[in-house]
Amino acid sequence: MASDPSRGETAERLRHLLETEGEIVRPRASEDNARREAAYDELADLETLRTEARAIKEEAIERLPELIQTVRTAVEENGGTVYVADDAADANAYVADVVDVAEADGRSDHDRPSVVKSKSMTTEEIDLNDALEREGVDVYETDLGEWVIQVADESPSHIVGPAMHLSRERIAELLREEFDPDVEFETAADLTAFARDYLGERIREADVGITGANFVVADSGTITLVTNEGNARKCAVTPDTHVAVAGIEKLIPSMEDLEPFVNLIARSATGQPISQYVTMLTPPTPSPTLEFDGPDADEPITASDGESDREFHLVLLDNGRTAMREDDQLRETLYCIRCGACSNACVNFQSVGGHGFGGETYSGGIATGWEAGLHGQDAAAEFNDLCTGCTRCVDACPVEIDIPWINTVVRDRINRGKDPGTYDFLVDGLTPDAESGSGVPLDKRFFGNVGTVAKLASATAPLSNWLAGTGPVRALLERTIGIDRRRDLPVFQRQSLVDWFEANGGAEASRRRARVGTALEREAVLYPDVYTNYVDVARGKATVRTLEALGVPVSVPSLPESGRAALSQGMIATADRRASELYGELAADIDAGRDVVVIEPSDLAAFRREYERLLPEASFERLRSNSYEICEYVYGLLENGADVGALSTADGDEPIAYHSHCQQRTLDLEAPTTAVLERCGYTPETTGSECCGMAGSFGYKREYYDVSVDAGEQLAEELEGSERVVASGTSCSDQLETLLERPVPHPIEVLGPDR
Ligand code: SF4
């Protein structure tokens, strides 16, 4: 696939996937996601386990060269062989040699050597099947999904569920075409029974069984296989030769390190407390070779005497992993245990599946890290922008990988690999960011500098709004910076929030208006994010009224952009600069004991998450611990004695549907809003959709408009029956207002007192 297709081509390809694979993937991925959430909820020590698992991975990758030596010693002492393959060709050649030798000594009577395989993304990564087939080897996948994919001659669309994009009917059709069976495939059970018989025979006859490994215990040479079908253990113990192919990152120091992973992996992948089979083999396994055709065919399993004449080869694959380990930003990818939870939690993955949101081998949010690390960053260029940084995968990942950050870093690197554009001088003149001459595309610099654009549009409103709505301008915007002409544009307000606040007397007047004397003794500085300041001014005004009514004087200074928009475009240098500028401006307020109140959840997420990577530790900590999402802040005020009667309250059980912003949920800030709504007499119903699909600039872009609307429609469907709907993010409100065709205000606009 081309690495930089036109917007139109990308839009067309994604539209096709939406209509074909997405229809099937969405319910399956969402169900797995819901099951994962339920399984996590049941685990009292979830966070301890995640932290423990993360720490083990960090240590293992840190000690990787030493662990490779340790496992070599252990496997060789056990009677097996370890081969560290530099790359795909090296690994494939080694495995082909092993098959060659095994076939020469084999017990099968077929003409060509045969191999059975269990599911392994690592062997997908190196195209092992193709390599062996070129050598004249018959290769049979034995995992049901992988086998279907092999029959269909397709690539996996999900790390855990490779055939997730295929319907049962399509699978039945594929198998009928391939095998012309005597039986009818009417149910899933018919299909699996056929597969079991067919593959069982292949396993019994195979010369070599190839498995992957979920974990490799270095000090004992133990291979752990986590499956639901039991085929992996059959592949490992039935043929006389077993080859396990695993990335070097699968090594963990010792058996006791396995525990948190066994507790987490099935929960995160499928929501099961534990998978059907957790097989721990220390090969060459002393488990008996099955003799189905021998004299004891009625009792093929005989007691083992502990001896084994079986062969075992552990192929440890590097293929770029050592370089990833040395790359401070990509290193974290190596902690991945390939559970697929980040895919299931991702609204865009749910819409287009892994053939849209994925690269040569890996799919979903973490695919960017894997593909960029293993195949080069161009391999991630085509799908990297499908990560909107919504962060819903962050809660899902059992090893706490900051997947959105990896996507941001790779986006930044991809941007910088391009030649400076023709219009760069224009952007440089209008908005001096930190990307000049770096090759960042014009559209990204436009969206990444949205504060400058908004300021200009506000200063010239309503003319700017009228002009932006005209056909020729929409066409120009679509052609130059890719804003889809079907998307409603924001309506900029002539009077910004900051100007309104100043026109109403500024901080001094606020102090007078606030009911000082309620003993709360708090003061707040309201962060006027770009959208609140220039577009959704009403929610800013409602916030000021609310805080003053609760006795908190406010100031609304003119402040720099947070850098959130720049980050979303992969403009890290600009975000870094903006973070420092903003912190510099806010430091005096924090020193003076003022609380920083934020309305837009994505800006608060920048303060509490991304700034950790951009600011000195002490500055980050000060800002993080002194900033609050508006409803979180109101909740705190009410808990500390503020008068709820000062707010706009309802009769006691007025229903209200509430969609909280994705990043707000990642920050665990949905609950304070629902609590405040309840205190004010509402009965809030929260939505289940992970994200509205708008995600800042994402929903404006021509290539992603349909994907964005697809996600939005799922959310809108949830809310259709609700009379009153509120949403905490600007993007969420914009998307919902378009789809529901009615106003969707911020909760603070409902709670704030009229004045
Ligand atoms: S990044 Fe995390 S959630 Fe995604 S596949 Fe890897 S371990 Fe699972």
Residues whose N, C-alpha, C, O or C-beta is under 5 A from the ligand:
A	BS01	SF4	C336 I337 R338 C339 G340 A341 C342 I366 A396 C397 P398 I401
